[in-house]
Amino acid sequence: MTEATESGTVGERGIVVTESAARRIAALKLQEEAEDAFLRIAVSGGGCSGFQYGITFDEQKNPDDFVFERDGVTVIVDDTSLDLLNGAEIDFVEDLMGASFQIRNPNAASSCGCGNSFSIA
């Protein structure tokens, strides 16, 4: 398990968790009564574009997990997913269309309309 700084980088690989995302994660942890859990972001094969994002609460850290912290909130990403998420920004956006987590992934060559899946070049 590798710890990251608040800026989100571990050596040359990392993600950034925005202040808005950290606030929403903290609120969801309270709502779900999951105070000891962390948010896990994973990438798996599938979706309409080739890969899909998965966001879940998890209480277990694995040896290949990288840990990113922001404002007291912990986000974990496994080593393989971090290869596909490197440099991504995790944000929570509220607008007239609704509210959702958004992943701005510089490695994605294209993504589907819903933003839950992507392809790489």
N, C-alpha and C positions, 0 to 999 in steps of 0.2 A: 504494500500500500504506500503510495507516495503522496505527501502533503503538498499543496499548492499555496501560493500567496494569495492575498485578496485580489490582486490584479488578474489572477487566473492562469498564470503561466507556470509550467513545470519544465525548467530547462527551455527547450524550444517548442514544447507541445503544451496546449492548454485551451481552456474555454473561459469566457467572461460571463459572469452572472450579474445582470443589472440590478440596481437598487429596487426597481419595481418588481422584478422576479423574486428577489429575496423576501420582500414584504409579503408577496402573495404566497410563497412557499410557507413562510412562518404562519400565516393565517390559516392555510389549509391543514398544517400540522395540528393546530389547535382544534379546528373543526372536526378532523378525523380522529382526534385523541391519539395522535401518533408523535408525541413530544420527543421520543427517543429515535425516531426514524430519520433517514436522510432521503433526499430526492435522488433517484437513480435515473440517469439518462442513458439509453442504450440504442444502438442501431442494429437492425436485423434485416435480413433479406425479405423482400415482399413489397407490398404497396403497389400503386399504379406506376411508379417511376423506377423501381428496382430495389431501393432501400427504404425502410421506414423508421421513424423515430418512436421510441417507447419511453414514456415518463411514468414512473411509479414510485411509491414510497417503499423503502426497504430498511430493515433493521440490521442487516448483515453486510459487513464489508468483506470483500474477497481479496486474496493476495495480489491480484492483478488490477485492483481498483486504484484510480487516481482520485484524490479528494480535493475539492475546491470549496472555499468558504467565502461567504460574503455576509456581513452584518449578523453573524451568529447562526447562519443557515449553512448546512452542509449539502453539497451536491457531489455525487460520486459517478464516475464514468469508468467502465472497464477499458483495458488497454486497447483491445481491437476497435471498440467504438470510438475511442479517442483519436485513432488514426483517421477516421472519417469525419470527426467533429473538430479537429484541430483548428483553432482560431475562431470558432463559432461563438456567437453571442446568444445567450439565453435571456429572453425578455418576456415580460408580461404586459400585454397591451389591452387597454379598454377603450372602445370607441362605439359609435352608434350601431355598428354591426354585431357587437358583442364583446366578450372578453376571452382571451386565450393566451397560452404560452406560445411564443414564436421563437424559432431557432433560425438565426441568420448564419448560414453555413457557407463560408467562402469556398469550400470544396465541392459544393453542389453545382453541377453544370446546368441542371434544370430541376424544377420541382413541380409537383401537381398543384392544382388549384387550391386545395385545402391546406397545403403546406405541411402535411404529415409524412410525405414521402419525397424522395429525391433520387437523382442519378448523378453519377460522377463521370468525368470525361475519360 
